[in-house]
Amino acid sequence: MVPLLIQDIAAKAGVDAMDHSQPCNPATAAMATKCVTLVFGSYLDPGQISLYISSLSSILSFFVSLSICAVADHG
């Protein structure tokens, strides 16, 4: 559910892939038009953004759980 919400928000903030000055409307976009969103200086597909966010959250969760386990075993 959350990845679809992230993808929808990114698509609404996106622009047309061929003409970056035109805003993209994902509801009326045909298969020929593609929406891209500017993230940190590069244009990404909205589906990629949700995958990057979920990967980043998994990596962050891994490191947080490692540090919490070390604190719990200290006593």
VEXTIDREN-129622 format. One line per 2 residues: their letters; for each residue x, y, z of N, C-alpha, C, O, CB. Coordinates in pm, whole numbers. Glycine has a CB too. Layout:
a) X,Y,Z,X,Y,Z,X,Y,Z,X,Y,Z,X,Y,Z; ... $
//
This chain:
mv) 82,-120,0,0,0,0,87,127,0,62,219,-78,-93,-1,121; 187,131,86,272,249,95,356,270,-31,368,384,-76,364,237,216 $
pl) 414,164,-92,487,189,-217,400,246,-328,447,327,-408,550,60,-264; 274,206,-333,183,263,-433,154,409,-404,141,490,-496,52,184,-438 $
li) 143,444,-277,121,583,-239,242,669,-274,228,779,-326,90,593,-87; 361,618,-246,484,690,-282,494,708,-432,530,815,-481,609,617,-229 $
qd) 462,603,-506,469,610,-652,368,710,-706,397,781,-802,444,471,-713; 250,716,-647,148,811,-692,189,955,-663,169,1043,-747,14,781,-624 $
ia) 247,979,-547,294,1113,-512,407,1156,-605,411,1270,-650,341,1119,-365; 499,1063,-635,611,1095,-724,562,1121,-866,615,1208,-935,713,981,-724 $
ak) 461,1047,-910,408,1068,-1045,336,1202,-1057,343,1267,-1161,312,953,-1083; 267,1243,-952,198,1372,-955,297,1489,-956,265,1596,-1007,104,1384,-835 $
ag) 415,1468,-901,517,1573,-900,607,1564,-1022,701,1643,-1036,602,1564,-773; 580,1469,-1111,668,1446,-1225,641,1534,-1344,545,1611,-1348,657,1305,-1267 $
vd) 731,1521,-1441,721,1593,-1568,728,1491,-1681,761,1374,-1659,835,1700,-1581; 696,1537,-1800,701,1450,-1917,847,1416,-1947,935,1502,-1937,634,1517,-2039 $
am) 874,1292,-1984,1012,1248,-2008,1072,1314,-2131,1193,1339,-2134,1016,1096,-2024; 992,1343,-2231,1045,1405,-2353,1060,1556,-2341,1154,1614,-2396,955,1372,-2470 $
dh) 968,1620,-2269,969,1765,-2253,960,1795,-2104,851,1789,-2046,852,1833,-2332; 1072,1827,-2041,1075,1846,-1896,1003,1973,-1851,988,1994,-1731,1217,1851,-1849 $
sq) 959,2055,-1944,886,2175,-1904,736,2148,-1889,665,2230,-1831,908,2287,-2005; 689,2036,-1940,547,2001,-1932,519,1912,-1812,584,1808,-1796,502,1931,-2062 $
pc) 424,1949,-1726,390,1860,-1615,321,1735,-1666,252,1737,-1768,299,1933,-1513; 339,1628,-1595,282,1500,-1636,156,1472,-1554,154,1491,-1433,385,1385,-1618 $
np) 52,1428,-1621,-70,1388,-1554,-81,1236,-1566,-115,1186,-1673,-195,1460,-1616; -53,1162,-1459,-52,1016,-1469,-190,956,-1495,-199,843,-1544,3,957,-1343 $
at) -298,1029,-1464,-431,975,-1487,-466,971,-1636,-536,880,-1681,-535,1057,-1412; -418,1068,-1711,-451,1073,-1854,-334,1035,-1943,-343,1044,-2065,-498,1211,-1891 $
aa) -223,994,-1883,-105,961,-1962,-127,831,-2038,-170,730,-1982,20,950,-1872; -96,834,-2164,-105,714,-2247,23,633,-2231,116,675,-2162,-130,750,-2396 $
ma) 27,518,-2294,145,434,-2286,267,499,-2353,381,468,-2319,117,297,-2350; 243,589,-2448,353,653,-2520,424,758,-2435,544,779,-2451,302,717,-2648 $
tk) 352,823,-2345,415,924,-2260,463,859,-2132,403,764,-2081,317,1038,-2229; 572,911,-2080,631,857,-1959,658,971,-1862,708,1076,-1902,761,779,-1990 $
cv) 626,950,-1736,650,1050,-1633,783,1022,-1566,818,907,-1540,536,1051,-1529; 857,1127,-1539,982,1118,-1463,982,1227,-1357,917,1331,-1372,1107,1132,-1558 $
tl) 1054,1202,-1248,1060,1297,-1138,1206,1330,-1109,1291,1241,-1106,990,1239,-1012; 1234,1456,-1088,1370,1501,-1059,1403,1473,-913,1338,1526,-822,1386,1652,-1090 $
vf) 1505,1388,-891,1549,1353,-755,1700,1366,-751,1771,1293,-820,1503,1207,-716; 1750,1457,-670,1894,1480,-652,1968,1498,-784,2078,1446,-802,1955,1364,-577 $
gs) 1908,1571,-876,1975,1606,-1000,1958,1509,-1115,2009,1534,-1224,2116,1621,-974; 1888,1398,-1095,1865,1304,-1205,1716,1270,-1212,1646,1270,-1111,1950,1174,-1187 $
yl) 1671,1241,-1332,1531,1210,-1353,1509,1060,-1337,1574,979,-1403,1484,1257,-1493; 1415,1022,-1248,1386,883,-1220,1239,853,-1246,1153,940,-1234,1422,848,-1076 $
dp) 1212,729,-1282,1076,681,-1296,1012,673,-1157,1081,635,-1062,1072,542,-1368; 885,708,-1142,822,703,-1009,826,564,-945,830,554,-823,679,749,-1019 $
gq) 824,458,-1025,834,324,-969,970,297,-908,981,225,-809,805,222,-1075; 1074,355,-966,1208,339,-913,1224,410,-779,1297,364,-692,1311,391,-1012 $
is) 1156,521,-763,1167,597,-639,1115,516,-522,1178,514,-416,1089,730,-650; 1001,448,-539,948,367,-429,1040,249,-399,1052,209,-283,807,317,-463 $
ly) 1105,192,-500,1199,83,-476,1323,132,-402,1374,64,-313,1239,17,-608; 1373,250,-440,1489,306,-370,1457,337,-224,1539,314,-136,1538,433,-441 $
is) 1338,388,-199,1299,421,-61,1285,295,23,1329,293,138,1167,499,-60; 1226,190,-32,1213,65,45,1350,0,68,1372,-59,173,1119,-33,-27 $
sl) 1439,9,-28,1574,-45,-9,1649,34,98,1716,-24,183,1653,-43,-141; 1638,166,93,1704,250,192,1649,223,333,1725,221,429,1686,397,157 $
ss) 1517,203,343,1460,175,475,1504,39,528,1520,23,649,1307,181,469; 1524,-59,441,1575,-189,485,1717,-179,536,1752,-238,638,1567,-290,371 $
il) 1800,-104,465,1939,-86,508,1945,-10,640,2022,-46,730,2020,-12,400; 1865,93,653,1861,171,776,1811,85,893,1865,93,1003,1771,294,759 $
sf) 1710,4,869,1658,-86,972,1763,-186,1016,1771,-220,1135,1535,-160,921; 1844,-235,923,1951,-328,956,2051,-265,1052,2088,-326,1153,2021,-375,829 $
fv) 2096,-145,1021,2197,-79,1105,2140,-36,1240,2211,-41,1340,2253,41,1033; 2015,5,1244,1954,43,1371,1937,-80,1460,1963,-73,1580,1817,111,1349 $
sl) 1895,-191,1403,1879,-313,1484,2013,-365,1533,2021,-418,1644,1807,-422,1403; 2119,-350,1454,2252,-390,1501,2296,-307,1620,2350,-361,1717,2354,-377,1389 $
si) 2274,-177,1615,2318,-93,1726,2231,-114,1850,2283,-106,1961,2315,55,1685; 2104,-140,1834,2017,-164,1950,2051,-298,2015,2047,-308,2138,1868,-163,1907 $
ca) 2085,-399,1936,2124,-529,1993,2250,-516,2076,2261,-580,2180,2145,-632,1882; 2343,-436,2032,2466,-417,2108,2440,-348,2241,2502,-381,2342,2568,-337,2027 $
va) 2350,-253,2242,2315,-183,2366,2240,-276,2461,2262,-272,2582,2230,-57,2336; 2152,-360,2407,2075,-451,2492,2162,-558,2555,2134,-601,2666,1965,-517,2411 $
dh) 2267,-602,2487,2356,-705,2541,2462,-649,2634,2535,-725,2697,2422,-780,2429; 2471,-518,2643,2576,-457,2725,2558,-486,2874,2656,-511,2944,2580,-307,2702 $
g) 2436,-483,2923,2409,-501,3066,2427,-640,3111,2408,-670,3229,2271,-459,3100 $
//
